[in-house]
Amino acid sequence: MKKTIIGITFIAIGTAICLRIITLASELFPTVDVWRGTKLWFAIFGAMDLSNEQSLFLGAPFVLGVILFFLGLLILIVEYFNLPNKVKK
């Protein structure tokens, strides 16, 4: 049960971080004139050689949110498949 709560917490925190950064990036869309790749990708990660353009440069927190989400998902999947072994004992 403890690992299930930890997994749910990681998924919730990762989702909140990623959704907030995507929301901020979508608010920045109208002001971005020059970008490389997609507008969303540029608004979140930016580019060092295009430093005069507006970008959030929130790549590290976004990647941290994605890692937390998938780590929580992995914990829940492992707990789900270990559940029958615990019931038999």
Residue frames as qw, qx, qy, qz and C-alpha x, y, z in Angstrom:
[[0.000, 0.886, 0.464, 0.000, 0.00, 0.00, 0.00],
 [0.337, -0.756, 0.091, 0.554, 2.88, 2.35, 0.78],
 [0.362, -0.139, 0.589, 0.710, 4.39, 1.93, -2.69],
 [0.185, 0.634, 0.682, 0.314, 1.00, 2.56, -4.30],
 [0.136, -0.931, -0.246, 0.234, 0.70, 5.90, -2.52],
 [0.375, -0.561, 0.360, 0.644, 4.25, 6.81, -3.55],
 [0.350, 0.185, 0.709, 0.584, 3.49, 5.91, -7.17],
 [0.075, 0.811, 0.563, 0.140, 0.28, 7.94, -7.21],
 [0.264, -0.862, -0.036, 0.430, 2.11, 10.89, -5.66],
 [0.394, -0.313, 0.516, 0.694, 4.87, 10.77, -8.28],
 [0.258, 0.455, 0.706, 0.478, 2.32, 10.61, -11.09],
 [0.057, -0.899, -0.430, 0.059, 0.34, 13.54, -9.66],
 [0.316, -0.764, 0.146, 0.543, 3.42, 15.73, -9.13],
 [0.393, -0.107, 0.627, 0.664, 4.84, 14.90, -12.56],
 [0.189, 0.630, 0.675, 0.335, 1.52, 15.61, -14.24],
 [0.137, -0.922, -0.269, 0.241, 1.12, 18.93, -12.40],
 [0.365, -0.577, 0.331, 0.652, 4.62, 20.08, -13.37],
 [0.327, 0.094, 0.702, 0.626, 4.25, 19.14, -17.05],
 [0.107, 0.735, 0.640, 0.197, 0.75, 20.56, -17.43],
 [0.187, -0.888, -0.139, 0.396, 1.70, 23.86, -15.82],
 [0.327, -0.437, 0.464, 0.698, 4.74, 24.27, -18.08],
 [0.250, 0.335, 0.749, 0.514, 2.65, 23.41, -21.16],
 [0.012, -0.862, -0.502, 0.065, 0.04, 25.96, -20.05],
 [0.252, -0.779, 0.111, 0.563, 2.71, 28.63, -19.64],
 [0.338, -0.156, 0.641, 0.671, 4.17, 27.78, -23.05],
 [0.199, 0.578, 0.721, 0.326, 0.76, 28.03, -24.72],
 [0.088, -0.919, -0.272, 0.270, 0.33, 31.50, -23.23],
 [0.316, -0.616, 0.361, 0.625, 3.69, 32.45, -24.77],
 [0.586, 0.329, 0.653, 0.349, 2.71, 31.27, -28.29],
 [0.319, 0.893, 0.311, 0.070, 1.44, 34.60, -29.64],
 [0.141, -0.940, 0.237, 0.199, 4.69, 36.42, -28.81],
 [0.634, -0.284, 0.597, 0.400, 7.07, 33.89, -30.42],
 [0.497, 0.753, -0.133, -0.409, 8.13, 35.12, -33.85],
 [0.495, 0.564, -0.659, -0.053, 11.23, 33.03, -34.58],
 [0.766, -0.359, 0.477, -0.238, 11.59, 29.41, -33.49],
 [0.294, 0.408, -0.840, -0.201, 13.31, 26.16, -34.34],
 [0.052, -0.138, -0.982, 0.122, 11.32, 22.92, -34.36],
 [0.207, -0.670, -0.663, -0.262, 7.77, 23.23, -33.08],
 [0.123, -0.687, 0.074, -0.712, 6.56, 26.34, -31.31],
 [0.784, -0.577, -0.061, -0.219, 5.71, 24.36, -28.17],
 [0.890, -0.075, -0.123, 0.432, 9.13, 22.74, -28.03],
 [0.404, 0.446, -0.104, 0.792, 10.86, 26.09, -28.54],
 [0.357, -0.714, -0.017, -0.602, 8.66, 27.85, -25.97],
 [0.858, -0.511, -0.034, -0.038, 9.56, 25.24, -23.34],
 [0.866, -0.173, 0.088, 0.461, 13.21, 24.44, -24.11],
 [0.050, 0.944, -0.151, -0.290, 14.41, 27.43, -26.15],
 [0.845, 0.359, 0.003, 0.397, 17.67, 27.59, -28.08],
 [0.550, -0.591, 0.001, 0.590, 20.95, 29.04, -26.88],
 [0.385, 0.015, 0.385, 0.838, 21.90, 30.54, -30.25],
 [0.103, -0.599, -0.469, -0.641, 18.51, 32.28, -30.48],
 [0.353, -0.343, -0.610, 0.621, 18.81, 33.90, -27.05],
 [0.083, 0.026, 0.002, -0.996, 17.21, 37.18, -28.20],
 [0.491, -0.274, -0.574, -0.595, 13.90, 35.41, -28.79],
 [0.539, -0.374, 0.378, -0.653, 11.38, 34.80, -26.03],
 [0.708, -0.021, -0.701, -0.090, 11.37, 31.36, -24.47],
 [0.704, -0.651, -0.001, -0.285, 10.69, 29.93, -21.03],
 [0.371, 0.514, -0.726, 0.269, 13.87, 27.82, -20.84],
 [0.653, -0.346, 0.457, -0.495, 12.06, 25.38, -18.53],
 [0.713, 0.297, -0.604, -0.196, 13.47, 22.24, -20.10],
 [0.227, 0.240, -0.854, 0.401, 14.99, 20.79, -16.92],
 [0.414, 0.017, 0.593, -0.690, 11.80, 21.02, -14.82],
 [0.765, 0.262, -0.162, -0.566, 9.76, 19.65, -17.73],
 [0.606, 0.294, -0.739, -0.002, 12.07, 16.63, -18.06],
 [0.034, -0.161, 0.801, -0.576, 11.94, 16.16, -14.27],
 [0.621, 0.108, 0.291, -0.720, 8.13, 16.11, -14.46],
 [0.782, 0.294, -0.422, -0.351, 8.19, 13.52, -17.23],
 [0.385, 0.285, -0.838, 0.262, 10.64, 11.37, -15.26],
 [0.281, -0.076, 0.668, -0.685, 8.48, 11.58, -12.12],
 [0.749, 0.175, 0.002, -0.639, 5.39, 10.63, -14.11],
 [0.772, 0.286, -0.545, -0.161, 6.99, 7.55, -15.67],
 [0.183, 0.276, -0.827, 0.455, 8.68, 6.55, -12.40],
 [0.485, -0.010, 0.504, -0.715, 5.31, 6.64, -10.64],
 [0.812, 0.256, -0.202, -0.484, 3.74, 4.68, -13.47],
 [0.556, 0.343, -0.752, 0.093, 6.51, 2.09, -13.23],
 [0.111, -0.185, 0.770, -0.600, 6.02, 1.78, -9.46],
 [0.670, 0.105, 0.287, -0.677, 2.28, 1.23, -9.93],
 [0.783, 0.321, -0.438, -0.303, 2.79, -1.35, -12.67],
 [0.356, 0.300, -0.836, 0.289, 5.28, -3.30, -10.53],
 [0.315, -0.071, 0.652, -0.686, 2.90, -3.17, -7.57],
 [0.762, 0.187, -0.024, -0.620, 0.01, -4.34, -9.74],
 [0.768, 0.293, -0.556, -0.127, 1.89, -7.38, -10.99],
 [0.243, 0.243, -0.816, 0.465, 3.24, -8.24, -7.52],
 [0.550, -0.224, 0.242, -0.767, -0.24, -8.08, -5.95],
 [0.904, -0.042, -0.294, -0.309, -1.23, -11.71, -6.74],
 [0.617, 0.225, -0.648, 0.386, 2.01, -12.96, -5.14],
 [0.083, -0.275, 0.531, -0.797, 1.18, -11.13, -1.92],
 [0.726, -0.151, 0.022, -0.671, -2.37, -12.50, -1.79],
 [0.858, 0.085, -0.499, -0.092, -1.24, -16.14, -2.15],
 [0.393, 0.297, -0.685, 0.537, 1.16, -15.98, 0.80]]
